[in-house]
Amino acid sequence: MIVFLTIVLYACSASNEPVIYTSYSGNWKCEETGSISGYTEPYYVTIDQNKNDTTLYFIRNFSNGGDNLMIVVKITGTEVNLIQQPTAGYPLRLFRGSAIPYTTIKLNYTLFNGERDIFYEAQYSRK
């Protein structure tokens, strides 16, 4: 009887409702495709909100470059705009971004590697 009650109580407390996010801050799964390799590389980024300006966000591990490689973006509604170039690595030549608030971020950008431009498509999700 105790085992039965434990199972019933656990089943009642477990929620199958989707998580509702209210911020961009947190860990995100990135699936990025580069124009040279042509394959999709999954990795994780961390997004932190600026404490002084709540529309600014720090994206760490940008382009899978490690925690020290960071960009700053401004997210307003569904627009994502680059505010600061990467803190290390190659400079961005082009940058376009869009967001579905708090659940998906899509970035298209071009890095110049010293020899040529490399185009990337990246999609961040809360998976």
QUIMOVEN-V129555 format. One record per pair of residues at least 24 apart in sequence whose ideal C-beta (glycine too) atoms are under 10 Angstrom apart, sorted by the first residue. I is the first residue (numbers start at 0). J is the second residue. D is the distance in whole Angstrom. If there is no record, write none. Layout:
I|J|D + I|J|D
//
This chain:
17|102|10 + 17|125|10 + 18|101|10 + 18|102|9 + 18|125|7 + 19|101|8 + 19|102|9 + 20|100|8 + 20|101|4 + 20|102|6 + 20|125|6 + 21|100|9 + 21|101|6 + 22|46|9 + 22|48|6 + 22|53|9 + 22|56|9 + 22|100|10 + 22|101|7 + 23|47|9 + 23|48|7 + 23|53|10 + 23|54|10 + 23|56|6 + 23|58|9 + 23|72|9 + 23|74|6 + 23|79|10 + 23|98|8 + 23|100|8 + 23|101|6 + 23|102|10 + 23|104|8 + 23|123|9 + 23|125|10 + 24|48|5 + 24|56|8 + 24|57|9 + 24|101|10 + 25|101|9 + 25|125|8 + 26|59|10 + 26|60|10 + 26|123|10 + 26|125|8 + 26|126|10 + 27|58|9 + 27|60|10 + 27|102|10 + 27|103|9 + 27|104|7 + 27|122|10 + 27|123|4 + 27|124|7 + 27|125|6 + 27|126|8 + 28|122|9 + 28|123|7 + 28|124|5 + 28|125|7 + 28|126|4 + 29|58|9 + 29|60|8 + 29|61|9 + 29|62|9 + 29|63|8 + 29|104|9 + 29|106|9 + 29|121|5 + 29|122|7 + 29|123|5 + 29|124|8 + 29|126|10 + 30|120|9 + 30|121|7 + 30|122|5 + 30|123|8 + 30|124|8 + 30|126|9 + 31|61|10 + 31|62|7 + 31|63|7 + 31|106|9 + 31|108|10 + 31|119|6 + 31|120|7 + 31|121|4 + 31|122|8 + 31|123|9 + 32|118|9 + 32|119|7 + 32|120|5 + 32|121|8 + 32|122|9 + 33|62|9 + 33|63|10 + 33|110|9 + 33|117|6 + 33|118|7 + 33|119|5 + 33|120|8 + 33|121|9 + 34|109|9 + 34|115|9 + 34|116|8 + 34|117|6 + 34|118|4 + 34|119|7 + 34|120|9 + 35|112|9 + 35|115|8 + 35|117|6 + 35|118|9 + 35|119|10 + 36|117|9 + 39|120|9 + 39|121|10 + 39|122|9 + 40|119|10 + 40|121|9 + 41|126|9 + 42|121|10 + 43|123|9 + 43|126|10 + 44|68|10 + 44|69|9 + 44|70|10 + 44|104|9 + 44|121|9 + 44|123|6 + 45|69|9 + 46|72|9 + 46|74|9 + 46|104|8 + 46|123|8 + 48|74|9 + 49|73|9 + 49|82|10 + 52|82|9 + 54|80|10 + 54|82|9 + 55|82|6 + 55|83|9 + 56|82|9 + 56|104|9 + 57|82|10 + 57|83|9 + 57|86|10 + 58|85|10 + 58|104|9 + 58|106|9 + 58|121|10 + 58|123|8 + 59|86|9 + 61|85|6 + 61|86|9 + 61|87|9 + 61|88|8 + 61|91|9 + 61|106|9 + 61|108|9 + 61|121|9 + 62|88|7 + 62|89|8 + 62|91|9 + 62|106|9 + 62|108|8 + 62|110|7 + 62|117|10 + 62|119|7 + 62|121|8 + 63|121|9 + 64|88|5 + 64|89|9 + 64|110|10 + 70|94|9 + 70|106|9 + 70|108|9 + 72|96|7 + 72|98|9 + 72|104|9 + 72|106|8 + 74|98|6 + 74|100|8 + 74|101|10 + 74|104|8 + 76|100|8 + 77|105|10 + 79|104|6 + 79|105|8 + 79|106|7 + 79|123|10 + 81|106|9 + 81|108|8 + 85|110|8 + 88|112|9 + 89|113|7 + 89|116|10 + 89|117|8 + 91|119|10 + 92|116|6 + 92|117|10 + 92|118|10 + 93|118|8 + 96|121|9 + 96|123|10 + 98|123|9 + 99|124|9 + 101|125|8
//
